[in-house]
Amino acid sequence: MGAALPLGDPAPPDGALPTDVSIDDRVDFGVYLHVPFCRVRCGYCDFNTYTATELRGARQDAYADEVLREIDMSRRVLGDRGALRAAQTVFFGGGTPTLLPPGDLDRMLAGVRDAFGLADAAEVTVEANPDTMTDAVAQTLADAGVTRLSIGMQSAVPHVLAALDRTHDPANVETAVTAARRAGLDVSLDLIYGAPGESLADWRTSLETAVALRPDHVSAYALIVEDGTKLERQIRRGEVPAPDDDLQADMYELADETLAAAGYGWYEVSNWSTSASQRSRHNLSYWTGQDWWGYGPGAHSHIGGLRWWNVKHPAAYAQRLAAAESPAAGRELPDAEARRLEDILLRSRIVDGVAVSEATDAGRRAVASLIADGLIDGASAIGGRVVLTRRGRLLADAVVRALTA
């Protein structure tokens, strides 16, 4: 059911933003819609998700209406500040958004459209489990205004899927991609590497299978062992081995080589696309510090530098909104120095990089060593930007430490 929420200042019941928060209408505005429902809990997952037996008073069939109440509240809050902007991106994440009837997703998107408007050529993404996607579902989503499907493939190898507690039929990935294409949707495939028992040959099979489906975009994430998950307990008890860092590094290099050879360019450490137009604009908004409002239990938001997060459990979320109260559990306003350091952390992960001038004095002096160690691109650094090499992407945290020392 996800990690604990961060500490922070109390949020007011009406959700009003502090008067000293300055909102720049030139900054893009995005929307994240969290759907916290899953059929089963994957052993590695610490996202804020719930199976049917964990809902305890929350109703999945009432969820869309609850989100619409939060959308109405957010419109009042932003309208009171004169800060209404059309949404440039909308992202349905989870959980498994496609466990909801497509008509519910349609109503939630319509609520965003009615409250804020959608920008011309807005990117609207829905995450999907392959087993939930049919031609009819894909067409309904496309008719509602969805433009992009992000399919949780994870692996093409049955024993790897089993190790991850993924229950979908790997053959249904192709079915889902085909359905999305027929409906005119762009397609992203999500992969995970480093599962217990996964070999480099297994990973190659998954990459080659993904590339053969010709998605527009591929995300490939190293398996991380999160505290409190089933996987963490299994590793602690010695039932399965912990991920091997060296093997995961080899897997990352294989992913980058395979995807590059197939025409996919990296634009963020774990993301590749066929062209700049196929990059995830919504996720780029996180990495570049844009504004977004996150709806749903446990969702996080960022407006004008202010961050806040909602109560975690769907029942608590529903109760707050039924009482016409904000579901926000807490919030914080980082100072300028904290925001600068975070900007270095996030922007250094993308292909455009971060300005050398943003680094600390010691960080700027470290640039020459980072070039010599093969961690950042020399020509880009001479031009004033820190851009990671492939080796640097494997050691991105070390580069950030050097830049912020």
C-alpha positions in Angstrom: 0.0 0.0 0.0 2.9 2.3 -0.6 5.6 4.0 1.5 4.6 6.4 4.3 3.7 9.9 3.3 6.3 12.6 4.0 6.1 14.9 6.9 5.0 18.5 6.2 2.9 21.4 7.3 -0.9 20.9 7.7 -3.0 21.7 4.7 -6.1 23.8 5.2 -9.5 22.1 4.8 -10.5 24.3 1.8 -7.2 23.5 0.0 -6.4 27.2 -0.5 -2.8 27.9 -1.5 -0.6 30.2 0.6 -0.8 33.8 -0.4 3.0 34.0 -0.7 3.1 31.3 -3.4 3.6 32.9 -6.8 2.0 31.1 -9.8 3.5 31.8 -13.2 1.0 31.4 -16.0 3.9 30.9 -18.4 4.7 27.5 -16.7 2.9 24.5 -18.2 0.2 22.9 -16.2 -0.4 19.1 -16.2 -2.8 16.7 -14.5 -2.1 13.4 -12.9 -5.1 11.1 -12.1 -4.2 8.2 -9.8 -6.3 5.0 -10.0 -5.2 3.0 -7.0 -6.8 -0.4 -7.8 -5.0 -3.6 -8.8 -6.3 -7.2 -9.1 -3.2 -8.5 -7.3 -0.3 -6.9 -5.5 3.1 -7.4 -7.3 5.8 -8.4 -4.9 8.2 -5.6 -5.8 5.6 -2.7 -5.8 5.4 -0.1 -3.1 3.0 2.2 -5.0 -0.2 3.4 -3.3 -2.4 0.6 -4.6 -5.1 -1.6 -3.2 -6.6 -4.9 -4.1 -10.3 -5.6 -3.5 -9.7 -7.1 0.0 -7.8 -4.0 1.1 -10.4 -1.3 0.2 -12.1 -1.4 3.6 -15.1 0.7 2.9 -13.9 2.4 -0.3 -16.0 1.7 -3.4 -14.3 1.3 -6.8 -17.5 2.0 -8.6 -17.8 5.4 -6.9 -14.2 6.4 -7.5 -14.7 8.5 -10.6 -17.2 10.7 -8.8 -14.8 11.3 -6.0 -12.1 12.4 -8.3 -14.5 14.7 -10.0 -15.2 16.3 -6.6 -11.5 17.0 -6.2 -11.3 18.4 -9.7 -14.1 20.8 -8.8 -12.3 21.9 -5.7 -9.0 22.4 -7.5 -10.7 24.6 -10.1 -12.0 26.8 -7.3 -8.6 27.0 -5.6 -6.8 27.9 -8.8 -9.6 30.1 -10.0 -9.4 32.1 -6.8 -5.8 32.8 -7.5 -6.4 33.7 -11.2 -4.3 30.7 -12.2 -6.5 28.6 -14.4 -4.5 27.2 -17.3 -5.3 24.6 -19.9 -3.8 21.2 -19.2 -0.9 20.4 -21.5 -0.7 16.8 -20.4 -3.0 14.4 -18.5 -1.7 11.1 -17.1 -3.8 8.3 -15.7 -1.5 6.2 -13.5 -1.9 3.6 -10.9 -2.5 0.9 -10.0 -4.3 -0.2 -13.1 -6.4 2.6 -14.6 -7.9 0.2 -17.1 -9.5 -1.8 -14.2 -12.1 1.0 -14.2 -14.7 0.9 -16.9 -13.5 3.1 -19.8 -16.6 5.2 -19.4 -15.3 6.2 -15.9 -11.9 7.3 -17.4 -13.9 9.2 -20.0 -15.8 11.1 -17.3 -12.7 11.9 -15.3 -11.0 13.3 -18.5 -14.2 15.2 -19.3 -14.0 16.7 -15.8 -10.5 17.9 -16.5 -11.6 19.4 -19.8 -14.5 21.2 -18.3 -12.5 22.6 -15.4 -9.4 23.7 -17.2 -9.6 22.9 -20.9 -7.1 20.8 -22.8 -4.4 22.5 -24.8 -4.3 22.0 -28.5 -2.4 18.7 -29.1 -2.5 17.8 -25.4 -0.9 14.5 -24.5 -3.3 12.2 -22.7 -1.8 8.9 -21.4 -3.4 5.9 -19.8 -1.4 3.2 -18.2 -2.8 -0.3 -19.0 -2.3 -3.9 -18.0 -2.1 -6.0 -21.3 -4.9 -8.3 -20.2 -7.4 -5.4 -19.8 -7.0 -4.0 -23.4 -9.3 -4.9 -26.2 -10.2 -3.2 -29.5 -13.4 -1.8 -27.8 -11.6 -0.4 -24.8 -8.9 1.2 -26.9 -11.4 2.8 -29.2 -13.5 4.1 -26.3 -10.3 5.7 -24.8 -9.4 7.2 -28.1 -12.9 8.6 -28.6 -12.7 10.2 -25.1 -9.5 12.0 -26.1 -6.7 9.7 -24.9 -3.7 9.9 -27.2 -1.2 7.5 -25.7 -1.3 4.1 -24.1 1.5 3.0 -21.7 1.4 -0.8 -21.5 2.9 -2.7 -18.6 4.8 -5.3 -20.4 7.6 -5.7 -17.8 9.1 -8.9 -19.5 8.4 -11.3 -22.3 9.8 -14.3 -20.3 7.2 -16.2 -18.2 9.5 -17.1 -15.3 10.6 -13.5 -15.0 6.9 -12.3 -14.9 6.3 -15.0 -12.3 9.2 -13.7 -10.2 7.6 -10.2 -10.4 4.1 -11.6 -9.5 2.9 -10.3 -12.8 -0.2 -12.3 -13.9 -0.8 -11.1 -17.4 -0.4 -13.3 -20.4 2.8 -12.2 -22.3 1.0 -12.9 -25.6 -1.5 -10.2 -24.7 1.1 -7.4 -25.0 1.0 -7.8 -28.8 -2.8 -7.8 -28.6 -2.8 -4.6 -26.6 -0.4 -2.9 -29.0 -2.5 -3.9 -32.0 -5.7 -2.7 -30.3 -4.0 0.7 -29.5 -2.7 1.1 -33.1 -6.1 0.3 -34.6 -7.6 3.1 -32.4 -4.9 5.5 -33.5 -3.1 5.7 -30.1 0.6 6.1 -29.6 2.2 3.3 -27.7 4.8 3.0 -24.9 6.0 -0.2 -23.4 7.3 -0.4 -19.8 10.0 -3.0 -18.9 11.7 -4.0 -15.7 15.1 -5.7 -15.4 17.0 -7.4 -12.7 14.2 -9.7 -11.3 15.3 -12.7 -9.3 16.4 -15.4 -11.7 16.5 -13.2 -14.7 19.6 -13.7 -16.9 21.1 -11.4 -19.5 19.7 -13.7 -22.2 16.2 -13.4 -20.7 16.6 -9.6 -20.7 17.7 -9.7 -24.4 14.6 -11.7 -25.2 12.4 -9.1 -23.6 14.1 -6.2 -25.4 14.0 -7.9 -28.8 10.3 -8.8 -28.3 9.5 -5.2 -27.3 11.4 -3.7 -30.3 9.7 -6.1 -32.7 6.3 -4.6 -31.6 7.6 -1.2 -32.8 6.3 1.0 -29.9 6.9 4.7 -30.1 8.5 4.8 -26.7 10.1 2.4 -24.2 10.7 2.7 -20.5 13.2 0.3 -18.9 13.6 0.5 -15.1 16.0 -1.4 -12.9 14.2 -3.4 -10.2 14.5 -1.7 -6.8 13.9 -3.5 -3.6 11.6 -1.3 -1.5 11.2 -1.6 2.2 8.0 -3.3 3.3 7.4 -5.2 0.0 6.9 -8.9 -0.4 10.2 -9.0 -2.4 12.1 -7.3 0.4 10.8 -9.9 2.9 11.7 -12.7 0.5 15.3 -11.4 0.1 15.6 -10.9 3.9 14.6 -14.5 4.5 17.0 -15.7 1.9 14.2 -17.1 -0.4 15.4 -15.2 -3.4 18.6 -13.4 -4.3 18.9 -9.6 -4.1 19.4 -7.8 -7.5 23.0 -8.0 -8.7 24.3 -4.4 -9.3 26.8 -5.5 -11.9 24.3 -7.6 -13.8 21.8 -4.7 -13.8 24.5 -2.4 -15.2 25.1 -5.0 -18.0 21.3 -5.1 -18.6 21.2 -1.3 -18.8 24.0 -1.2 -21.4 22.3 -3.9 -23.4 19.0 -2.0 -23.3 20.7 1.2 -24.6 22.6 -0.7 -27.3 19.6 -2.6 -28.5 17.2 0.3 -28.5 19.7 2.6 -30.1 20.3 0.1 -32.9 16.5 -0.1 -33.4 16.2 3.7 -33.8 15.3 4.7 -30.2 17.1 7.6 -28.7 17.5 8.0 -24.9 16.1 11.3 -23.5 16.0 10.4 -19.8 18.1 7.8 -17.9 15.3 5.1 -18.2 13.4 6.3 -21.2 13.8 6.1 -25.0 11.7 7.2 -27.9 11.6 7.0 -31.7 11.6 10.9 -32.0 11.5 14.0 -29.8 7.8 14.2 -30.4 7.3 10.8 -28.8 9.0 11.7 -25.5 6.6 11.6 -22.5 5.8 15.2 -22.2 4.0 14.5 -18.9 7.1 12.9 -17.3 9.3 15.6 -18.7 7.1 18.1 -16.8 8.3 16.5 -13.5 11.9 16.5 -14.5 11.8 20.2 -15.6 9.9 21.6 -12.7 6.5 22.4 -14.3 3.2 22.7 -12.4 0.8 19.8 -12.0 -2.1 18.8 -9.8 -2.3 15.2 -8.7 -5.8 13.7 -8.0 -6.6 10.6 -6.0 -5.4 9.0 -2.8 -1.7 9.5 -2.1 -1.3 11.7 -5.2 1.3 14.5 -5.1 1.0 18.0 -6.6 3.3 20.9 -7.4 2.1 24.4 -8.0 4.4 27.5 -7.9 7.0 25.6 -5.9 4.5 24.4 -3.3 4.2 20.6 -2.9 1.4 18.7 -1.2 0.2 15.1 -1.0 -3.2 13.5 -0.4 -4.3 11.1 2.3 -3.3 7.6 1.2 -6.3 5.3 1.7 -9.2 5.5 -0.8 -11.7 5.4 2.1 -10.1 8.4 3.8 -9.9 10.2 0.5 -13.6 9.6 -0.1 -14.5 10.8 3.4 -12.6 14.1 3.0 -14.3 14.9 -0.3 -17.8 13.8 1.0 -17.3 16.4 3.7 -16.3 19.0 1.1 -12.8 19.1 2.5 -9.5 19.0 0.7 -7.9 15.5 0.7 -4.5 17.0 1.2 -2.6 15.4 4.1 0.3 17.8 4.2 2.4 20.3 2.2 5.8 22.0 2.1 7.4 25.0 0.4 11.1 24.2 -0.2 13.4 27.2 -0.1 15.3 28.5 -3.2 18.5 26.5 -2.4 16.6 23.2 -2.0 14.8 23.8 -5.3 18.1 24.5 -7.1 19.6 21.3 -5.8 16.5 19.3 -6.8 16.6 21.0 -10.3 20.2 19.7 -10.7 19.1 16.2 -9.6 16.3 16.0 -12.1 17.6 17.9 -15.1 20.9 16.1 -15.1 18.9 12.9 -15.9 17.6 14.2 -19.2 19.3 14.5 -22.6 19.2 18.3 -22.5 21.2 18.2 -19.3 21.7 20.9 -16.7 23.6 24.2 -17.0 27.1 24.0 -15.5 26.4 27.4 -13.9 23.7 25.7 -11.7 26.4 23.6 -9.9 28.1 24.7 -6.7 31.5 26.2 -6.9 33.0 22.8 -6.0 30.7 21.2 -8.6 31.9 23.4 -11.4 35.5 22.6 -10.4 34.6 18.9 -10.6 33.4 19.1 -14.2 36.9 18.4 -15.7 37.2 15.2 -13.6 33.7 14.1 -14.6 34.8 14.5 -18.3 38.0 12.6 -17.7 36.1 9.8 -15.9 33.8 9.4 -18.9 30.7 10.4 -17.0 29.7 13.5 -18.8 30.0 14.6 -22.5 33.0 16.8 -23.0 31.7 18.9 -25.9 28.5 19.6 -24.1 30.3 20.7 -21.0 32.5 23.1 -23.0 29.2 24.5 -24.3 28.0 25.0 -20.7 25.8 22.0 -20.1 26.3 18.8 -18.2 25.0 15.8 -20.2 25.5 12.3 -19.0 27.3 9.7 -21.1 26.1 6.1 -21.1 28.5 5.4 -18.3 27.4 8.5 -16.5 23.8 7.4 -16.7 24.8 4.3 -14.7 26.5 6.5 -12.1 24.0 9.4 -12.3 23.8 9.7 -8.5 27.6 10.1 -8.2 27.5 12.8 -10.9 24.8 14.7 -8.9 26.8 14.4 -5.7 29.8 15.9 -7.5 27.8 18.8 -8.9 26.2 19.6 -5.6 29.1 19.1 -3.2 
